[in-house]
Amino acid sequence: FKNVDCICVGKICMVDIICFLCKKENVNSPSLALKSPVTALLPQDSVLVRHVQPSTRYKD
């Protein structure tokens, strides 16, 4: 993961996209909403996400 062109700014899942499209301002024009920058999907308090190896696991 030594690609200097790659900068992670947050984690987005399908639920985030669905909720974004269901907002009042987006529900009438989902195609226009999908033209928004990806950062529009990130929560305001989003923390930096780091790349990890696929074998990485959460610890209790």
C-alpha positions, 0 to 999 in steps of 0.5 A: 500500500505504498501508492502516494496517490491514494488518500483515504478520507472515510469509509462508505457503505451501501447504507450510507448511499441509500440514506443520502439518496433518501434525504429530502433534498435528494429524493426528487432527483437521485441522479443529480444527487449521485453527481455530488462529490463522495465527501457529501456522503461522509459524516461530518465527524468522519475519522481518517481510515487507513489501509490495512492488510486483508488478514487484519482482524478486530481485537476484543 
